[in-house]
Amino acid sequence: MTTTDPYTYFAPTGGHPPQTDLLTDRAIVTEAYTVIPRGVMRDIVTSNLPEWTGTRSWVLSKPVAGGAVTFSQTILEVAPGGGSEKPEPQAEVEGFIFLMAGTLEITHEGQAHTLTAGGYGFLPAGSTWSVKSTGAEAARFHWVRKRYQPVAGLTPEAKFGQDADVEPASMPGTDNRWRTTRPLDPDNLAYDMHVNIVTFEPGAVIPFAETHEMEHGLYVLEGKAVYRLNGDWVEVQEGDFISMRAFCPQACYAGGPGRFRYLLYKDVNRQVEL
């Protein structure tokens, strides 16, 4: 990597803006993409989940007509001692958790795994797991869920780890200024979704408009950039979320002054279902 600075992970804390603030913000919904700025994640838009205690959530993406349909993405804030003994209500759904703040203990098939900021866990569909916030502060994390598409002879394994412990792969021809951290093996066809972390150094770019079948949920962990979405240039900063439909043209320019990092969901490795 080109820097030894520690990673940071922006997590929303809720609250309400004062009555003196202007209403105008950067939130937008189009047929190709949705932008949810961090300022939208206030107390008034949280939901409680019946399977969880001491928890509130911000639902960032769910299957909707005219939008992304393969996944849901939710930020959960779990108070110390809170959690769930049976968090996933659908046996056919897999999950990926990425922790931004606090301490989280995930017990998967009887084995406990403790996550701190930057920690992650992949939970295969049909597996047994529970989760508890064990730190002095609330645990704040992403929970990406997808209905698993099984293939005969392929079984995905649970995976736990830490962002900083996974060696990023440099994109070709970028002098390591654009790199991708892949917690799940991209060559293992048992996985039908990836949740990666993409890092850009200041001034680095995606130099073409990516246009592909994969849907994206993109949450900015650190820094700022200008993102090209369909035909629009949109400024984004840490804490913002973008949902992209399939075939939405996309590119970005990292504006600096620091690096730009985001958590990125995409659906992969499966034949198109007709």
C-alpha positions in Angstrom: 0.0 0.0 0.0 1.1 3.6 -0.5 0.3 4.8 3.0 0.7 3.5 6.5 -2.1 5.7 8.0 -4.7 3.7 9.9 -8.1 3.1 8.2 -11.1 5.0 9.4 -14.8 4.0 9.1 -17.5 6.6 9.1 -20.6 5.4 11.0 -23.9 7.4 11.4 -25.0 8.4 14.8 -28.5 9.7 14.1 -29.9 12.8 15.9 -31.8 15.6 14.2 -30.7 18.8 12.4 -31.7 22.1 13.9 -34.8 23.9 12.6 -32.6 26.6 11.2 -30.9 24.2 8.6 -31.9 24.4 5.0 -33.9 21.5 3.6 -31.8 21.2 0.4 -29.5 18.2 0.3 -28.0 15.8 -2.2 -30.5 12.9 -1.9 -31.8 11.8 -5.3 -33.6 8.8 -6.8 -33.5 8.1 -10.5 -34.2 5.0 -12.7 -30.5 4.2 -12.8 -29.3 5.0 -9.2 -30.1 6.3 -5.8 -28.0 8.6 -3.6 -28.6 8.7 0.2 -26.4 11.3 1.8 -25.2 10.8 5.4 -27.3 13.7 6.6 -30.5 11.7 5.7 -29.7 9.0 8.3 -31.5 10.7 11.2 -33.6 9.3 14.1 -36.8 9.8 12.2 -36.0 7.2 9.5 -34.8 4.4 11.8 -36.6 1.0 12.1 -36.7 -1.5 14.9 -36.3 -5.2 14.0 -38.4 -7.9 15.8 -35.5 -10.4 15.9 -33.1 -7.9 17.6 -32.9 -6.2 21.0 -31.3 -2.9 21.8 -31.2 -2.2 18.1 -32.2 0.4 15.6 -31.5 0.3 11.9 -31.3 2.4 8.7 -32.4 0.5 5.7 -30.3 1.8 2.7 -31.5 -0.5 0.0 -34.1 -3.2 -0.5 -35.7 -4.8 -3.7 -38.1 -2.2 -5.1 -39.8 -1.8 -8.5 -37.5 0.2 -10.8 -34.5 -0.3 -8.5 -31.9 -2.8 -7.4 -33.5 -6.2 -6.8 -30.8 -8.7 -5.7 -29.9 -7.5 -2.2 -30.8 -5.5 0.9 -28.3 -3.3 2.8 -28.9 -2.0 6.3 -26.9 -0.2 8.9 -27.6 -1.5 12.4 -26.8 0.3 15.6 -26.8 -2.1 18.5 -26.5 -0.8 22.1 -24.1 -2.6 24.5 -25.6 -5.9 25.5 -28.0 -5.9 22.6 -28.1 -8.2 19.6 -30.0 -11.3 18.4 -30.1 -15.0 19.0 -31.7 -15.6 15.6 -30.9 -12.6 13.4 -31.7 -14.0 10.0 -35.4 -14.8 9.5 -35.0 -16.5 6.1 -33.0 -19.7 5.8 -32.3 -19.2 2.1 -30.6 -15.8 2.7 -26.9 -15.3 3.1 -25.3 -12.3 4.8 -22.2 -10.2 5.1 -21.5 -8.0 8.1 -18.9 -5.2 8.2 -18.3 -3.4 11.5 -17.5 0.4 11.5 -17.5 1.1 15.2 -17.8 -0.7 18.6 -17.2 -4.4 19.3 -19.4 -7.2 18.0 -19.3 -10.9 18.8 -20.7 -13.3 16.2 -21.2 -16.9 17.2 -21.4 -19.0 14.1 -22.2 -22.7 14.4 -21.0 -22.6 18.0 -17.7 -20.8 17.4 -17.4 -17.2 18.7 -15.7 -14.5 16.6 -15.0 -11.0 18.0 -15.0 -8.1 15.5 -13.6 -4.6 16.0 -13.8 -1.7 13.6 -12.9 -3.0 10.1 -13.9 -6.6 11.0 -16.2 -8.6 8.8 -18.1 -11.9 8.7 -19.7 -13.8 5.8 -22.6 -16.0 7.0 -23.8 -18.7 4.5 -27.5 -19.3 3.9 -29.0 -21.8 6.3 -26.2 -21.6 8.9 -26.8 -21.0 12.6 -25.5 -17.8 14.1 -26.1 -15.1 16.7 -24.7 -11.7 17.4 -24.1 -9.5 20.4 -22.7 -6.0 21.0 -20.0 -6.5 23.6 -18.2 -3.2 23.8 -18.7 -0.1 25.9 -20.1 1.8 22.9 -22.8 0.9 20.4 -21.8 -1.4 17.6 -22.5 0.1 14.2 -22.3 -2.1 11.2 -23.5 -2.9 7.7 -25.5 -6.0 7.1 -25.8 -7.0 3.4 -28.3 -9.8 2.6 -28.9 -11.7 -0.6 -31.0 -14.8 -1.5 -28.4 -17.5 -2.2 -28.4 -19.0 -5.7 -27.2 -22.6 -5.2 -25.1 -24.6 -7.7 -24.7 -28.4 -7.5 -21.4 -29.3 -5.9 -20.6 -25.8 -4.6 -20.9 -24.8 -0.9 -19.7 -21.4 0.4 -17.8 -21.4 3.7 -18.2 -18.9 6.5 -15.4 -16.3 6.5 -14.3 -13.9 9.3 -11.4 -11.4 9.2 -10.1 -7.9 9.4 -9.9 -5.3 6.6 -6.3 -4.4 7.4 -5.2 -8.0 7.3 -6.3 -8.6 3.7 -3.7 -7.6 1.1 -5.3 -5.3 -1.5 -4.9 -6.1 -5.1 -3.7 -3.3 -7.3 -5.7 -2.6 -10.4 -3.5 -3.0 -13.6 -1.7 0.1 -14.8 -2.5 2.3 -11.8 0.8 2.2 -9.8 -1.2 0.9 -6.8 -3.3 4.1 -6.7 -6.5 2.1 -7.3 -6.7 -1.1 -5.4 -9.4 -3.6 -4.1 -9.5 -5.5 -0.9 -11.5 -8.8 -1.4 -12.5 -10.6 1.8 -14.1 -13.5 -0.3 -12.0 -15.4 -2.8 -13.0 -14.0 -6.3 -12.1 -17.3 -7.9 -14.3 -19.4 -5.7 -17.6 -19.9 -7.6 -19.4 -21.0 -4.5 -19.8 -17.3 -3.6 -22.5 -15.6 -5.6 -21.9 -12.2 -4.0 -18.8 -10.1 -3.1 -18.5 -7.3 -0.6 -15.2 -5.6 -1.3 -13.4 -2.4 -0.2 -12.1 -0.2 -2.9 -9.4 2.4 -2.3 -8.3 5.3 -4.4 -5.4 7.7 -3.6 -6.1 11.4 -4.2 -6.4 12.1 -8.0 -6.9 8.4 -9.0 -9.8 7.6 -11.3 -11.9 5.0 -12.9 -11.0 6.1 -16.4 -14.0 4.6 -18.2 -17.7 4.2 -17.6 -18.2 0.7 -16.2 -21.5 -0.6 -17.6 -22.3 -4.2 -16.5 -25.0 -6.5 -15.2 -23.9 -6.3 -11.6 -25.9 -4.3 -9.1 -24.0 -2.3 -6.5 -24.5 -1.0 -3.0 -21.7 1.5 -2.3 -21.1 3.1 1.1 -18.3 5.6 1.5 -16.1 4.7 4.5 -13.5 7.5 4.1 -12.8 10.6 2.0 -14.6 12.2 -0.8 -14.9 12.0 -4.6 -17.0 12.9 -7.6 -18.9 9.9 -9.0 -20.2 9.6 -12.5 -23.6 7.9 -12.4 -25.5 7.4 -15.7 -25.1 10.9 -17.2 -24.6 12.8 -13.9 -21.6 13.9 -11.8 -22.4 13.5 -8.1 -20.3 14.6 -5.2 -20.0 12.0 -2.4 -18.3 11.9 1.0 -17.8 9.5 3.9 -21.1 8.3 5.2 -23.0 8.6 1.8 -24.6 5.6 0.2 -25.2 4.9 -3.5 -27.4 2.1 -4.9 -26.8 1.3 -8.6 -29.1 -0.7 -10.8 -27.8 -3.2 -13.3 -26.1 -1.5 -16.3 -25.9 1.9 -14.7 -22.8 3.6 -16.2 -20.4 4.4 -13.5 -16.9 6.0 -12.9 -15.3 8.2 -10.3 -12.6 10.7 -9.6 -11.0 10.8 -6.1 -11.0 14.5 -5.1 -8.7 14.3 -2.0 -7.1 15.6 0.0 -7.0 12.1 1.6 -7.7 8.7 0.2 -11.2 7.6 -0.9 -12.5 4.2 0.3 -15.8 2.5 0.0 -17.6 -0.7 0.8 -19.0 -2.3 -2.4 -21.6 -5.1 -2.8 -22.0 -6.8 -6.1 -23.8 -10.0 -7.4 -21.4 -12.4 -9.2 -20.7 -15.8 -10.6 -24.2 -16.9 -11.7 -25.9 -17.6 -14.9 -28.7 -15.2 -15.8 -32.1 -16.6 -14.7 -34.8 -16.2 -17.3 
